[in-house]
Amino acid sequence: MAFMTLRGLALLALLFHAGASWADPLLQQGEHIFRSRCVVCHGVNADGRSDLARIMRPPPANLRASKLDDDARAAIVRKGGEAVGRSSNMPVWESELSQDEIRAVVAYVGTLKAHAP
């Protein structure tokens, strides 16, 4: 019985922790931006597999497998891929998104590795 109680407590702690991060307004904003601006290329699962990705060369990055830190991700979003030695298919977003919006989408993308399907 004690084992079940500990298991139950561990599960509740895990659910609380996940819920707390998704309740974060920054991550909610980042998810909204990602779903409205990035999904078309990076795909709904952020794995670089979208309908458009099938014809893009090079294909969009698999953001779930990315090893980049937040500063590198922010630079790519702000300046576009070509400006940082990556694909010219990645557009410049600094004229479309505020710094806070860029920070939000970068924070959201940073959570995707932990929640890989």
Biopython code that builds the backbone (N, CA, C, O; Angstrom):
import numpy as np
from Bio.PDB.StructureBuilder import StructureBuilder

atoms = [
    (1, "MET", "N", (0.812, -1.194, 0.000)),
    (1, "MET", "CA", (0.000, 0.000, 0.000)),
    (1, "MET", "C", (0.859, 1.262, 0.000)),
    (1, "MET", "O", (0.540, 2.242, -0.673)),
    (2, "ALA", "N", (1.955, 1.226, 0.766)),
    (2, "ALA", "CA", (2.847, 2.389, 0.809)),
    (2, "ALA", "C", (3.452, 2.653, -0.562)),
    (2, "ALA", "O", (3.662, 3.805, -0.942)),
    (3, "PHE", "N", (3.734, 1.586, -1.306)),
    (3, "PHE", "CA", (4.287, 1.749, -2.646)),
    (3, "PHE", "C", (3.319, 2.508, -3.543)),
    (3, "PHE", "O", (3.719, 3.417, -4.271)),
    (4, "MET", "N", (2.057, 2.136, -3.487)),
    (4, "MET", "CA", (1.047, 2.809, -4.299)),
    (4, "MET", "C", (0.925, 4.274, -3.903)),
    (4, "MET", "O", (0.742, 5.132, -4.767)),
    (5, "THR", "N", (1.020, 4.567, -2.636)),
    (5, "THR", "CA", (0.938, 5.949, -2.165)),
    (5, "THR", "C", (2.111, 6.752, -2.701)),
    (5, "THR", "O", (1.925, 7.873, -3.176)),
    (6, "LEU", "N", (3.304, 6.202, -2.631)),
    (6, "LEU", "CA", (4.480, 6.902, -3.152)),
    (6, "LEU", "C", (4.382, 7.095, -4.662)),
    (6, "LEU", "O", (4.732, 8.152, -5.189)),
    (7, "ARG", "N", (3.905, 6.071, -5.345)),
    (7, "ARG", "CA", (3.706, 6.192, -6.799)),
    (7, "ARG", "C", (2.701, 7.280, -7.126)),
    (7, "ARG", "O", (2.909, 8.092, -8.028)),
    (8, "GLY", "N", (1.613, 7.283, -6.380)),
    (8, "GLY", "CA", (0.580, 8.297, -6.591)),
    (8, "GLY", "C", (1.111, 9.697, -6.331)),
    (8, "GLY", "O", (0.831, 10.622, -7.092)),
    (9, "LEU", "N", (1.876, 9.854, -5.259)),
    (9, "LEU", "CA", (2.460, 11.162, -4.953)),
    (9, "LEU", "C", (3.447, 11.598, -6.035)),
    (9, "LEU", "O", (3.483, 12.770, -6.410)),
    (10, "ALA", "N", (4.235, 10.667, -6.530)),
    (10, "ALA", "CA", (5.190, 10.998, -7.590)),
    (10, "ALA", "C", (4.459, 11.434, -8.856)),
    (10, "ALA", "O", (4.870, 12.385, -9.521)),
    (11, "LEU", "N", (3.380, 10.739, -9.184)),
    (11, "LEU", "CA", (2.594, 11.097, -10.360)),
    (11, "LEU", "C", (1.969, 12.476, -10.191)),
    (11, "LEU", "O", (1.994, 13.287, -11.116)),
    (12, "LEU", "N", (1.416, 12.743, -9.031)),
    (12, "LEU", "CA", (0.834, 14.062, -8.772)),
    (12, "LEU", "C", (1.884, 15.167, -8.860)),
    (12, "LEU", "O", (1.617, 16.236, -9.408)),
    (13, "ALA", "N", (3.066, 14.913, -8.328)),
    (13, "ALA", "CA", (4.141, 15.908, -8.394)),
    (13, "ALA", "C", (4.534, 16.171, -9.841)),
    (13, "ALA", "O", (4.760, 17.317, -10.226)),
    (14, "LEU", "N", (4.614, 15.119, -10.637)),
    (14, "LEU", "CA", (4.955, 15.275, -12.048)),
    (14, "LEU", "C", (3.893, 16.077, -12.786)),
    (14, "LEU", "O", (4.218, 16.973, -13.565)),
    (15, "LEU", "N", (2.637, 15.762, -12.546)),
    (15, "LEU", "CA", (1.551, 16.491, -13.196)),
    (15, "LEU", "C", (1.519, 17.943, -12.750)),
    (15, "LEU", "O", (1.272, 18.831, -13.566)),
    (16, "PHE", "N", (1.760, 18.199, -11.485)),
    (16, "PHE", "CA", (1.775, 19.571, -10.988)),
    (16, "PHE", "C", (2.888, 20.351, -11.643)),
    (16, "PHE", "O", (2.688, 21.489, -12.068)),
    (17, "HIS", "N", (4.077, 19.743, -11.732)),
    (17, "HIS", "CA", (5.216, 20.431, -12.343)),
    (17, "HIS", "C", (4.929, 20.750, -13.807)),
    (17, "HIS", "O", (5.184, 21.870, -14.248)),
    (18, "ALA", "N", (4.409, 19.800, -14.562)),
    (18, "ALA", "CA", (4.095, 20.040, -15.971)),
    (18, "ALA", "C", (3.029, 21.110, -16.110)),
    (18, "ALA", "O", (3.131, 21.987, -16.968)),
    (19, "GLY", "N", (2.015, 21.041, -15.274)),
    (19, "GLY", "CA", (0.951, 22.036, -15.321)),
    (19, "GLY", "C", (1.447, 23.420, -14.976)),
    (19, "GLY", "O", (0.998, 24.405, -15.562)),
    (20, "ALA", "N", (2.364, 23.509, -14.035)),
    (20, "ALA", "CA", (2.886, 24.812, -13.624)),
    (20, "ALA", "C", (3.631, 25.470, -14.779)),
    (20, "ALA", "O", (3.503, 26.677, -14.989)),
    (21, "SER", "N", (4.415, 24.685, -15.537)),
    (21, "SER", "CA", (5.160, 25.290, -16.639)),
    (21, "SER", "C", (4.217, 25.735, -17.756)),
    (21, "SER", "O", (4.434, 26.780, -18.368)),
    (22, "TRP", "N", (3.175, 24.951, -18.025)),
    (22, "TRP", "CA", (2.270, 25.322, -19.098)),
    (22, "TRP", "C", (1.331, 26.446, -18.693)),
    (22, "TRP", "O", (0.708, 27.072, -19.551)),
    (23, "ALA", "N", (1.222, 26.711, -17.393)),
    (23, "ALA", "CA", (0.409, 27.835, -16.935)),
    (23, "ALA", "C", (1.178, 29.149, -17.056)),
    (23, "ALA", "O", (0.604, 30.224, -16.882)),
    (24, "ASP", "N", (2.457, 29.067, -17.348)),
    (24, "ASP", "CA", (3.311, 30.242, -17.484)),
    (24, "ASP", "C", (2.851, 31.061, -18.697)),
    (24, "ASP", "O", (2.833, 30.543, -19.814)),
    (25, "PRO", "N", (2.481, 32.325, -18.494)),
    (25, "PRO", "CA", (2.004, 33.159, -19.617)),
    (25, "PRO", "C", (3.032, 33.303, -20.744)),
    (25, "PRO", "O", (2.655, 33.406, -21.911)),
    (26, "LEU", "N", (4.316, 33.309, -20.409)),
    (26, "LEU", "CA", (5.358, 33.410, -21.433)),
    (26, "LEU", "C", (5.297, 32.198, -22.362)),
    (26, "LEU", "O", (5.372, 32.340, -23.583)),
    (27, "LEU", "N", (5.163, 31.010, -21.780)),
    (27, "LEU", "CA", (5.094, 29.792, -22.598)),
    (27, "LEU", "C", (3.800, 29.716, -23.388)),
    (27, "LEU", "O", (3.789, 29.226, -24.517)),
    (28, "GLN", "N", (2.723, 30.190, -22.813)),
    (28, "GLN", "CA", (1.453, 30.216, -23.541)),
    (28, "GLN", "C", (1.557, 31.144, -24.745)),
    (28, "GLN", "O", (1.097, 30.803, -25.834)),
    (29, "GLN", "N", (2.160, 32.313, -24.552)),
    (29, "GLN", "CA", (2.349, 33.238, -25.660)),
    (29, "GLN", "C", (3.256, 32.618, -26.721)),
    (29, "GLN", "O", (2.984, 32.715, -27.918)),
    (30, "GLY", "N", (4.332, 31.982, -26.268)),
    (30, "GLY", "CA", (5.261, 31.337, -27.196)),
    (30, "GLY", "C", (4.611, 30.240, -28.005)),
    (30, "GLY", "O", (4.870, 30.106, -29.201)),
    (31, "GLU", "N", (3.758, 29.444, -27.353)),
    (31, "GLU", "CA", (3.043, 28.393, -28.071)),
    (31, "GLU", "C", (2.111, 29.001, -29.116)),
    (31, "GLU", "O", (2.031, 28.505, -30.240)),
    (32, "HIS", "N", (1.414, 30.060, -28.754)),
    (32, "HIS", "CA", (0.510, 30.724, -29.698)),
    (32, "HIS", "C", (1.284, 31.232, -30.922)),
    (32, "HIS", "O", (0.848, 31.046, -32.058)),
    (33, "ILE", "N", (2.417, 31.863, -30.687)),
    (33, "ILE", "CA", (3.238, 32.371, -31.790)),
    (33, "ILE", "C", (3.733, 31.214, -32.643)),
    (33, "ILE", "O", (3.674, 31.272, -33.871)),
    (34, "PHE", "N", (4.221, 30.163, -31.993)),
    (34, "PHE", "CA", (4.713, 29.006, -32.738)),
    (34, "PHE", "C", (3.601, 28.429, -33.612)),
    (34, "PHE", "O", (3.818, 28.158, -34.793)),
    (35, "ARG", "N", (2.431, 28.243, -33.046)),
    (35, "ARG", "CA", (1.319, 27.629, -33.790)),
    (35, "ARG", "C", (0.822, 28.526, -34.924)),
    (35, "ARG", "O", (0.318, 28.029, -35.931)),
    (36, "SER", "N", (0.962, 29.839, -34.765)),
    (36, "SER", "CA", (0.464, 30.740, -35.806)),
    (36, "SER", "C", (1.525, 31.120, -36.837)),
    (36, "SER", "O", (1.176, 31.555, -37.935)),
    (37, "ARG", "N", (2.804, 30.971, -36.516)),
    (37, "ARG", "CA", (3.846, 31.429, -37.441)),
    (37, "ARG", "C", (4.830, 30.345, -37.876)),
    (37, "ARG", "O", (5.355, 30.406, -38.988)),
    (38, "CYS", "N", (5.086, 29.369, -37.033)),
    (38, "CYS", "CA", (6.194, 28.442, -37.268)),
    (38, "CYS", "C", (5.772, 27.064, -37.767)),
    (38, "CYS", "O", (6.542, 26.372, -38.433)),
    (39, "VAL", "N", (4.540, 26.673, -37.439)),
    (39, "VAL", "CA", (4.045, 25.336, -37.769)),
    (39, "VAL", "C", (4.075, 25.063, -39.267)),
    (39, "VAL", "O", (4.324, 23.931, -39.680)),
    (40, "VAL", "N", (3.829, 26.067, -40.076)),
    (40, "VAL", "CA", (3.755, 25.867, -41.522)),
    (40, "VAL", "C", (5.041, 25.232, -42.066)),
    (40, "VAL", "O", (4.986, 24.448, -43.014)),
    (41, "CYS", "N", (6.179, 25.558, -41.484)),
    (41, "CYS", "CA", (7.450, 24.951, -41.916)),
    (41, "CYS", "C", (7.927, 23.858, -40.963)),
    (41, "CYS", "O", (8.276, 22.760, -41.397)),
    (42, "HIS", "N", (7.942, 24.158, -39.662)),
    (42, "HIS", "CA", (8.516, 23.229, -38.688)),
    (42, "HIS", "C", (7.567, 22.106, -38.300)),
    (42, "HIS", "O", (7.989, 21.144, -37.659)),
    (43, "GLY", "N", (6.296, 22.205, -38.672)),
    (43, "GLY", "CA", (5.336, 21.150, -38.395)),
    (43, "GLY", "C", (4.694, 21.282, -37.033)),
    (43, "GLY", "O", (5.234, 21.928, -36.134)),
    (44, "VAL", "N", (3.545, 20.669, -36.892)),
    (44, "VAL", "CA", (2.761, 20.762, -35.666)),
    (44, "VAL", "C", (3.517, 20.174, -34.476)),
    (44, "VAL", "O", (3.303, 20.601, -33.341)),
    (45, "ASN", "N", (4.390, 19.211, -34.716)),
    (45, "ASN", "CA", (5.185, 18.606, -33.648)),
    (45, "ASN", "C", (6.583, 19.198, -33.551)),
    (45, "ASN", "O", (7.413, 18.703, -32.789)),
    (46, "ALA", "N", (6.853, 20.255, -34.316)),
    (46, "ALA", "CA", (8.152, 20.938, -34.317)),
    (46, "ALA", "C", (9.302, 20.015, -34.710)),
    (46, "ALA", "O", (10.446, 20.226, -34.307)),
    (47, "ASP", "N", (8.991, 19.005, -35.488)),
    (47, "ASP", "CA", (9.998, 18.027, -35.890)),
    (47, "ASP", "C", (10.493, 18.246, -37.326)),
    (47, "ASP", "O", (11.200, 17.403, -37.878)),
    (48, "GLY", "N", (10.121, 19.375, -37.920)),
    (48, "GLY", "CA", (10.557, 19.675, -39.281)),
    (48, "GLY", "C", (9.777, 18.939, -40.342)),
    (48, "GLY", "O", (10.182, 18.905, -41.503)),
    (49, "ARG", "N", (8.659, 18.349, -39.956)),
    (49, "ARG", "CA", (7.853, 17.563, -40.898)),
    (49, "ARG", "C", (6.497, 18.224, -41.103)),
    (49, "ARG", "O", (5.548, 17.975, -40.359)),
    (50, "SER", "N", (6.428, 19.043, -42.091)),
    (50, "SER", "CA", (5.162, 19.666, -42.472)),
    (50, "SER", "C", (4.951, 19.400, -43.954)),
    (50, "SER", "O", (5.847, 18.903, -44.636)),
    (51, "ASP", "N", (3.779, 19.728, -44.442)),
    (51, "ASP", "CA", (3.537, 19.560, -45.874)),
    (51, "ASP", "C", (4.519, 20.401, -46.679)),
    (51, "ASP", "O", (5.060, 19.937, -47.683)),
    (52, "LEU", "N", (4.747, 21.621, -46.247)),
    (52, "LEU", "CA", (5.684, 22.497, -46.950)),
    (52, "LEU", "C", (7.120, 21.978, -46.861)),
    (52, "LEU", "O", (7.895, 22.125, -47.806)),
    (53, "ALA", "N", (7.468, 21.377, -45.736)),
    (53, "ALA", "CA", (8.830, 20.866, -45.542)),
    (53, "ALA", "C", (9.213, 19.828, -46.583)),
    (53, "ALA", "O", (10.393, 19.659, -46.892)),
    (54, "ARG", "N", (8.228, 19.138, -47.121)),
    (54, "ARG", "CA", (8.514, 18.099, -48.119)),
    (54, "ARG", "C", (9.174, 18.650, -49.372)),
    (54, "ARG", "O", (9.895, 17.932, -50.065)),
    (55, "ILE", "N", (8.929, 19.926, -49.666)),
    (55, "ILE", "CA", (9.513, 20.508, -50.879)),
    (55, "ILE", "C", (10.623, 21.510, -50.572)),
    (55, "ILE", "O", (11.234, 22.050, -51.494)),
    (56, "MET", "N", (10.892, 21.764, -49.303)),
    (56, "MET", "CA", (11.939, 22.727, -48.935)),
    (56, "MET", "C", (13.309, 22.052, -48.927)),
    (56, "MET", "O", (13.469, 20.943, -48.417)),
    (57, "ARG", "N", (14.283, 22.738, -49.497)),
    (57, "ARG", "CA", (15.672, 22.279, -49.481)),
    (57, "ARG", "C", (16.562, 23.428, -49.076)),
    (57, "ARG", "O", (16.613, 24.441, -49.774)),
    (58, "PRO", "N", (17.253, 23.302, -47.986)),
    (58, "PRO", "CA", (17.209, 22.196, -47.038)),
    (58, "PRO", "C", (15.902, 22.220, -46.258)),
    (58, "PRO", "O", (15.229, 23.249, -46.189)),
    (59, "PRO", "N", (15.546, 21.081, -45.671)),
    (59, "PRO", "CA", (14.300, 21.036, -44.902)),
    (59, "PRO", "C", (14.429, 21.865, -43.619)),
    (59, "PRO", "O", (15.542, 22.137, -43.169)),
    (60, "PRO", "N", (13.314, 22.260, -43.038)),
    (60, "PRO", "CA", (13.351, 23.015, -41.784)),
    (60, "PRO", "C", (13.962, 22.174, -40.660)),
    (60, "PRO", "O", (13.950, 20.944, -40.705)),
    (61, "ALA", "N", (14.482, 22.853, -39.676)),
    (61, "ALA", "CA", (15.110, 22.174, -38.539)),
    (61, "ALA", "C", (14.084, 21.383, -37.731)),
    (61, "ALA", "O", (12.930, 21.787, -37.588)),
    (62, "ASN", "N", (14.533, 20.261, -37.214)),
    (62, "ASN", "CA", (13.775, 19.502, -36.234)),
    (62, "ASN", "C", (14.073, 20.165, -34.886)),
    (62, "ASN", "O", (15.133, 19.935, -34.305)),
    (63, "LEU", "N", (13.162, 20.971, -34.399)),
    (63, "LEU", "CA", (13.397, 21.734, -33.182)),
    (63, "LEU", "C", (13.408, 20.858, -31.940)),
    (63, "LEU", "O", (13.953, 21.258, -30.910)),
    (64, "ARG", "N", (12.825, 19.687, -32.016)),
    (64, "ARG", "CA", (12.849, 18.764, -30.879)),
    (64, "ARG", "C", (14.235, 18.167, -30.687)),
    (64, "ARG", "O", (14.602, 17.791, -29.573)),
    (65, "ALA", "N", (15.000, 18.078, -31.755)),
    (65, "ALA", "CA", (16.338, 17.497, -31.681)),
    (65, "ALA", "C", (17.425, 18.564, -31.579)),
    (65, "ALA", "O", (18.606, 18.234, -31.478)),
    (66, "SER", "N", (17.045, 19.821, -31.604)),
    (66, "SER", "CA", (18.011, 20.916, -31.594)),
    (66, "SER", "C", (18.831, 20.934, -30.316)),
    (66, "SER", "O", (18.306, 20.727, -29.222)),
    (67, "LYS", "N", (20.114, 21.182, -30.468)),
    (67, "LYS", "CA", (21.014, 21.292, -29.320)),
    (67, "LYS", "C", (21.419, 22.748, -29.081)),
    (67, "LYS", "O", (22.296, 23.027, -28.263)),
    (68, "LEU", "N", (20.779, 23.669, -29.796)),
    (68, "LEU", "CA", (21.108, 25.088, -29.656)),
    (68, "LEU", "C", (20.600, 25.629, -28.324)),
    (68, "LEU", "O", (19.585, 25.174, -27.798)),
    (69, "ASP", "N", (21.328, 26.612, -27.789)),
    (69, "ASP", "CA", (20.854, 27.272, -26.580)),
    (69, "ASP", "C", (19.891, 28.397, -26.957)),
    (69, "ASP", "O", (19.708, 28.699, -28.136)),
    (70, "ASP", "N", (19.286, 29.006, -25.956)),
    (70, "ASP", "CA", (18.284, 30.045, -26.209)),
    (70, "ASP", "C", (18.849, 31.248, -26.950)),
    (70, "ASP", "O", (18.153, 31.840, -27.774)),
    (71, "ASP", "N", (20.093, 31.622, -26.678)),
    (71, "ASP", "CA", (20.695, 32.756, -27.379)),
    (71, "ASP", "C", (20.831, 32.481, -28.872)),
    (71, "ASP", "O", (20.550, 33.350, -29.697)),
    (72, "ALA", "N", (21.261, 31.274, -29.216)),
    (72, "ALA", "CA", (21.398, 30.907, -30.628)),
    (72, "ALA", "C", (20.028, 30.841, -31.311)),
    (72, "ALA", "O", (19.871, 31.292, -32.445)),
    (73, "ARG", "N", (19.053, 30.283, -30.617)),
    (73, "ARG", "CA", (17.691, 30.225, -31.180)),
    (73, "ARG", "C", (17.143, 31.632, -31.408)),
    (73, "ARG", "O", (16.551, 31.917, -32.449)),
    (74, "ALA", "N", (17.346, 32.501, -30.428)),
    (74, "ALA", "CA", (16.849, 33.880, -30.542)),
    (74, "ALA", "C", (17.511, 34.593, -31.712)),
    (74, "ALA", "O", (16.845, 35.339, -32.430)),
    (75, "ALA", "N", (18.800, 34.381, -31.920)),
    (75, "ALA", "CA", (19.507, 35.018, -33.040)),
    (75, "ALA", "C", (18.928, 34.545, -34.370)),
    (75, "ALA", "O", (18.750, 35.345, -35.289)),
    (76, "ILE", "N", (18.635, 33.257, -34.475)),
    (76, "ILE", "CA", (18.058, 32.721, -35.716)),
    (76, "ILE", "C", (16.684, 33.320, -35.958)),
    (76, "ILE", "O", (16.366, 33.707, -37.082)),
    (77, "VAL", "N", (15.868, 33.402, -34.919)),
    (77, "VAL", "CA", (14.528, 33.968, -35.069)),
    (77, "VAL", "C", (14.618, 35.441, -35.440)),
    (77, "VAL", "O", (13.930, 35.903, -36.350)),
    (78, "ARG", "N", (15.466, 36.172, -34.735)),
    (78, "ARG", "CA", (15.591, 37.618, -34.982)),
    (78, "ARG", "C", (16.140, 37.918, -36.376)),
    (78, "ARG", "O", (15.554, 38.702, -37.122)),
    (79, "LYS", "N", (17.260, 37.297, -36.722)),
    (79, "LYS", "CA", (18.007, 37.667, -37.929)),
    (79, "LYS", "C", (17.734, 36.800, -39.145)),
    (79, "LYS", "O", (18.112, 37.154, -40.262)),
    (80, "GLY", "N", (17.080, 35.668, -38.933)),
    (80, "GLY", "CA", (16.861, 34.738, -40.031)),
    (80, "GLY", "C", (18.022, 33.765, -40.150)),
    (80, "GLY", "O", (19.116, 34.021, -39.648)),
    (81, "GLY", "N", (17.776, 32.662, -40.810)),
    (81, "GLY", "CA", (18.782, 31.613, -40.911)),
    (81, "GLY", "C", (20.041, 32.008, -41.640)),
    (81, "GLY", "O", (21.145, 31.698, -41.193)),
    (82, "GLU", "N", (19.888, 32.688, -42.753)),
    (82, "GLU", "CA", (21.051, 33.021, -43.579)),
    (82, "GLU", "C", (22.047, 33.903, -42.834)),
    (82, "GLU", "O", (23.256, 33.735, -42.997)),
    (83, "ALA", "N", (21.569, 34.830, -42.027)),
    (83, "ALA", "CA", (22.436, 35.760, -41.304)),
    (83, "ALA", "C", (23.316, 35.068, -40.268)),
    (83, "ALA", "O", (24.342, 35.610, -39.860)),
    (84, "VAL", "N", (22.915, 33.875, -39.846)),
    (84, "VAL", "CA", (23.700, 33.154, -38.841)),
    (84, "VAL", "C", (24.273, 31.842, -39.399)),
    (84, "VAL", "O", (24.584, 30.918, -38.647)),
    (85, "GLY", "N", (24.404, 31.782, -40.723)),
    (85, "GLY", "CA", (25.033, 30.626, -41.348)),
    (85, "GLY", "C", (24.146, 29.400, -41.458)),
    (85, "GLY", "O", (24.637, 28.274, -41.545)),
    (86, "ARG", "N", (22.856, 29.619, -41.454)),
    (86, "ARG", "CA", (21.907, 28.514, -41.589)),
    (86, "ARG", "C", (21.082, 28.720, -42.856)),
    (86, "ARG", "O", (21.439, 29.539, -43.703)),
    (87, "SER", "N", (20.009, 28.001, -42.987)),
    (87, "SER", "CA", (19.188, 28.038, -44.193)),
    (87, "SER", "C", (18.567, 29.413, -44.433)),
    (87, "SER", "O", (18.077, 30.068, -43.513)),
    (88, "SER", "N", (18.603, 29.828, -45.699)),
    (88, "SER", "CA", (17.947, 31.078, -46.083)),
    (88, "SER", "C", (16.421, 30.928, -46.081)),
    (88, "SER", "O", (15.701, 31.918, -46.210)),
    (89, "ASN", "N", (15.927, 29.696, -45.935)),
    (89, "ASN", "CA", (14.482, 29.478, -45.841)),
    (89, "ASN", "C", (13.903, 30.014, -44.537)),
    (89, "ASN", "O", (12.716, 30.331, -44.463)),
    (90, "MET", "N", (14.746, 30.114, -43.505)),
    (90, "MET", "CA", (14.277, 30.641, -42.213)),
    (90, "MET", "C", (14.217, 32.154, -42.312)),
    (90, "MET", "O", (15.250, 32.806, -42.467)),
    (91, "PRO", "N", (13.006, 32.726, -42.224)),
    (91, "PRO", "CA", (12.867, 34.176, -42.421)),
    (91, "PRO", "C", (13.347, 34.995, -41.226)),
    (91, "PRO", "O", (13.532, 34.483, -40.122)),
    (92, "VAL", "N", (13.538, 36.267, -41.484)),
    (92, "VAL", "CA", (13.848, 37.249, -40.443)),
    (92, "VAL", "C", (12.530, 37.605, -39.754)),
    (92, "VAL", "O", (11.551, 37.945, -40.416)),
    (93, "TRP", "N", (12.511, 37.524, -38.414)),
    (93, "TRP", "CA", (11.280, 37.804, -37.688)),
    (93, "TRP", "C", (11.354, 39.082, -36.848)),
    (93, "TRP", "O", (10.340, 39.498, -36.289)),
    (94, "GLU", "N", (12.524, 39.711, -36.747)),
    (94, "GLU", "CA", (12.634, 40.861, -35.838)),
    (94, "GLU", "C", (11.783, 42.055, -36.253)),
    (94, "GLU", "O", (11.488, 42.911, -35.420)),
    (95, "SER", "N", (11.385, 42.133, -37.504)),
    (95, "SER", "CA", (10.501, 43.223, -37.915)),
    (95, "SER", "C", (9.018, 42.851, -37.732)),
    (95, "SER", "O", (8.142, 43.712, -37.818)),
    (96, "GLU", "N", (8.750, 41.575, -37.482)),
    (96, "GLU", "CA", (7.383, 41.091, -37.310)),
    (96, "GLU", "C", (7.019, 40.834, -35.852)),
    (96, "GLU", "O", (5.864, 40.991, -35.453)),
    (97, "LEU", "N", (8.014, 40.439, -35.060)),
    (97, "LEU", "CA", (7.789, 40.078, -33.659)),
    (97, "LEU", "C", (8.558, 41.019, -32.745)),
    (97, "LEU", "O", (9.668, 41.438, -33.070)),
    (98, "SER", "N", (7.973, 41.347, -31.613)),
    (98, "SER", "CA", (8.676, 42.153, -30.617)),
    (98, "SER", "C", (9.741, 41.290, -29.929)),
    (98, "SER", "O", (9.744, 40.067, -30.073)),
    (99, "GLN", "N", (10.632, 41.930, -29.190)),
    (99, "GLN", "CA", (11.646, 41.179, -28.446)),
    (99, "GLN", "C", (10.984, 40.250, -27.430)),
    (99, "GLN", "O", (11.449, 39.130, -27.220)),
    (100, "ASP", "N", (9.907, 40.706, -26.803)),
    (100, "ASP", "CA", (9.185, 39.857, -25.844)),
    (100, "ASP", "C", (8.558, 38.655, -26.539)),
    (100, "ASP", "O", (8.554, 37.554, -25.989)),
    (101, "GLU", "N", (8.031, 38.856, -27.737)),
    (101, "GLU", "CA", (7.452, 37.738, -28.487)),
    (101, "GLU", "C", (8.533, 36.746, -28.907)),
    (101, "GLU", "O", (8.322, 35.534, -28.860)),
    (102, "ILE", "N", (9.682, 37.259, -29.315)),
    (102, "ILE", "CA", (10.805, 36.373, -29.672)),
    (102, "ILE", "C", (11.240, 35.585, -28.445)),
    (102, "ILE", "O", (11.469, 34.379, -28.529)),
    (103, "ARG", "N", (11.354, 36.255, -27.312)),
    (103, "ARG", "CA", (11.725, 35.581, -26.067)),
    (103, "ARG", "C", (10.707, 34.486, -25.740)),
    (103, "ARG", "O", (11.082, 33.401, -25.295)),
    (104, "ALA", "N", (9.434, 34.766, -25.957)),
    (104, "ALA", "CA", (8.374, 33.797, -25.655)),
    (104, "ALA", "C", (8.459, 32.569, -26.558)),
    (104, "ALA", "O", (8.383, 31.440, -26.070)),
    (105, "VAL", "N", (8.613, 32.771, -27.855)),
    (105, "VAL", "CA", (8.653, 31.617, -28.759)),
    (105, "VAL", "C", (9.929, 30.807, -28.534)),
    (105, "VAL", "O", (9.905, 29.581, -28.643)),
    (106, "VAL", "N", (11.033, 31.465, -28.223)),
    (106, "VAL", "CA", (12.274, 30.751, -27.921)),
    (106, "VAL", "C", (12.102, 29.927, -26.640)),
    (106, "VAL", "O", (12.549, 28.782, -26.576)),
    (107, "ALA", "N", (11.466, 30.496, -25.636)),
    (107, "ALA", "CA", (11.218, 29.757, -24.391)),
    (107, "ALA", "C", (10.333, 28.543, -24.655)),
    (107, "ALA", "O", (10.594, 27.457, -24.138)),
    (108, "TYR", "N", (9.298, 28.725, -25.452)),
    (108, "TYR", "CA", (8.407, 27.614, -25.776)),
    (108, "TYR", "C", (9.159, 26.510, -26.514)),
    (108, "TYR", "O", (9.032, 25.337, -26.163)),
    (109, "VAL", "N", (9.929, 26.866, -27.521)),
    (109, "VAL", "CA", (10.692, 25.869, -28.278)),
    (109, "VAL", "C", (11.653, 25.121, -27.356)),
    (109, "VAL", "O", (11.893, 23.927, -27.537)),
    (110, "GLY", "N", (12.195, 25.822, -26.377)),
    (110, "GLY", "CA", (13.087, 25.179, -25.421)),
    (110, "GLY", "C", (12.433, 24.089, -24.592)),
    (110, "GLY", "O", (13.124, 23.215, -24.067)),
    (111, "THR", "N", (11.113, 24.125, -24.464)),
    (111, "THR", "CA", (10.396, 23.107, -23.694)),
    (111, "THR", "C", (10.085, 21.871, -24.527)),
    (111, "THR", "O", (9.707, 20.840, -23.971)),
    (112, "LEU", "N", (10.233, 21.949, -25.818)),
    (112, "LEU", "CA", (9.766, 20.868, -26.687)),
    (112, "LEU", "C", (10.581, 19.588, -26.553)),
    (112, "LEU", "O", (10.033, 18.496, -26.702)),
    (113, "LYS", "N", (11.870, 19.698, -26.275)),
    (113, "LYS", "CA", (12.682, 18.494, -26.107)),
    (113, "LYS", "C", (12.167, 17.658, -24.947)),
    (113, "LYS", "O", (12.124, 16.430, -25.026)),
    (114, "ALA", "N", (11.778, 18.326, -23.875)),
    (114, "ALA", "CA", (11.304, 17.613, -22.686)),
    (114, "ALA", "C", (9.951, 16.962, -22.919)),
    (114, "ALA", "O", (9.590, 16.020, -22.215)),
    (115, "HIS", "N", (9.203, 17.448, -23.891)),
    (115, "HIS", "CA", (7.855, 16.930, -24.147)),
    (115, "HIS", "C", (7.766, 16.238, -25.505)),
    (115, "HIS", "O", (6.719, 16.274, -26.151)),
    (116, "ALA", "N", (8.845, 15.616, -25.937)),
    (116, "ALA", "CA", (8.848, 14.961, -27.244)),
    (116, "ALA", "C", (7.823, 13.834, -27.282)),
    (116, "ALA", "O", (7.678, 13.080, -26.320)),
    (117, "PRO", "N", (7.103, 13.726, -28.419)),
    (117, "PRO", "CA", (6.097, 12.647, -28.529)),
    (117, "PRO", "C", (6.746, 11.280, -28.683)),
    (117, "PRO", "O", (6.046, 10.272, -28.787)),
]
sb = StructureBuilder()
sb.init_structure("model")
sb.init_model(0)
sb.init_chain("A")
sb.init_seg("    ")
for serial, (resi, resn, name, xyz) in enumerate(atoms, 1):
    if name == "N":
        sb.init_residue(resn, " ", resi, " ")
    sb.init_atom(name, np.array(xyz, "f"), 0.0, 1.0, " ", f" {name:<3s}", serial, name[0])
structure = sb.get_structure()
